[in-house]
Amino acid sequence: MTSKHAGRNPEQKVFETLKSDIQRGDLLDSIRREILEPRELLLDEQRRKQLEGMNPIKGWLLSSWWMLKGMFFRLTPARRILFVAGLLLLFASRTVVYQNENIQLNSNTNLLGVLCIVLVLMLELKDKLVAREELEAGRVVQDALQPERSPHLPGWNLWLFTRSANEVGGDLVDFIRIGDEKAGVVLGDVAGKGLRAALLMAKLQATVRALAEDFTSLSELASKLNRIFCRDSLKNIFASMVYIELTSGTGRIRLVNAGHFPPLVVRSGGIESLAKGGAALGLTSSAEYLEQETTLAAGDLLCAYSDGVSEAQNVPGDFFGEQRIREILQRNIGKPVDMTGTELVNVVDRFVGEAKRRDDLTLVIIGRAR
C-alpha cells in the first residue's frame, strides 16, 4: 500500500523516500526478488533447463541476452525504434561541432542517447502505473465481494480465508444464505492466475449465487454450473469447486466436488478424506457429479483448501503437502476454527519463507458447535 500512495502525496520528499528505502531491513531480498521475477516471466521452461549446469558467467550472459531480447520484442514499435536509436547514439557517440562566423555549437550524442532510453523507460513506467491502478481497482471490487471471515449460522462455526498471490486472484470463497435454515459455502479455484482468472472467478461466483437457491439436488447444481462454464468460458480454461451445504442446528453436511481436492474431515478418532469428486468445471459439458453427505459431531471439523496451501513451495522447491495439513489439523482438535485456520496459514507462510508466492491461498474450516 505504501507504493500506491507514495506517488499521490504532494508532501513526500524525494530524498526522504530514498533514505527510507535504503534503511529497509529487506532491501537486499527485495532487490533479489526484483531481479529474479523477469527471469521467470521472460525465460520459458526449455531455456531455464538449458541454463542448468552451465558455467555461471556464461549462464548469466546468456540469460541476460535472452531477457533483453524478450523485453525488446514486448515493446511497441515506436518504443523499439526509440530504444535502438538511443543505443546507437550512446555507443556511436561523437561530438558534433557547428561553427559559423559568429556561432559555434558543440553537441555530444551521448546525452541524446540517454534521453531516448529514459523516454522509453518513462513510457513503460506509465503503462505499468496505469495497469497497477486498474488492478488495484479490481482488488477493491474483489474484496467487496468477499464474505465475512466468520459468518454466523446456528450450530456451526465457520472460518473463511483467501489471499491472492498477485494484485487480483483466481480463487473463490463465498457464503450464501439459502432461506432461514440453510447456507452454502463455496471454495473454487480457476486455472491460472492474474486478471483473466479473476474475471472468470467473478463470473463463477455470480453464477453460483444466482443458482444456489434454485436447486435442491447438488449434483444437478454442479451439472448446471459446468454447462454454463463450458458455454461461456475460454478454451482450455477450467475451474475446480467444492460446494458445501449446511443446515442450521444439525451436524448434517451435503456437498458436491467438481475436480477439487477432497475435503478433510477431522474427528477425535482421526482424519479422513471424503470421496473424490467429478471433473472440474469447463472440461466437458457431459460431466456427471455425485452428491456426498457426512455428519459432524460436536467438535469435529471439515477443512477444504486450495492448491495454494498444499502446493506452497519454499526456496529449495519443496511442497508443503497434505501431510503437514493433516498434522496441523490433528493437533488443533478441540480448538476454535479461527485459531486452527490462523495457525495453518502462519505455518504455510513460515514454510514458504522468502520464496515467491506462486498461487492464491484459500481455506475453509467448518466446525460443529459444541
Secondary structure, DSSP 8 states (H G I E B T S, - for coil): -HHHHHTT-TT--HHHHHHHHHT-TTHHHHHHHHHHHHHHHHS-HHHHHHHTTS-HHHHHHHHHHHHHHHHHHHS-HHHHHHHHHHHHHHHT--EEEEE-SS-EEEEEHHHHHHHHHHHHHHHHHHHHHHHHHHHHHHHHHHHHHS--SS--BTTEEEEEEEE-SSSS--EEEEEEEETTTEEEEEEEEESS-SHHHHHHHHHHHHHHHHHGGG-S-HHHHHHHHHHHHHHHS-TT--EEEEEEEEETTS-EEEEEEESS---EEEETTEEEE----B--BTS-TT----EEEEE--TT-EEEEE-HHHHT-B-TT--B-HHHHHHHHHHHTTTS-HHHHHHHHHHHHHHHHTTS---S-EEEEEEEE--
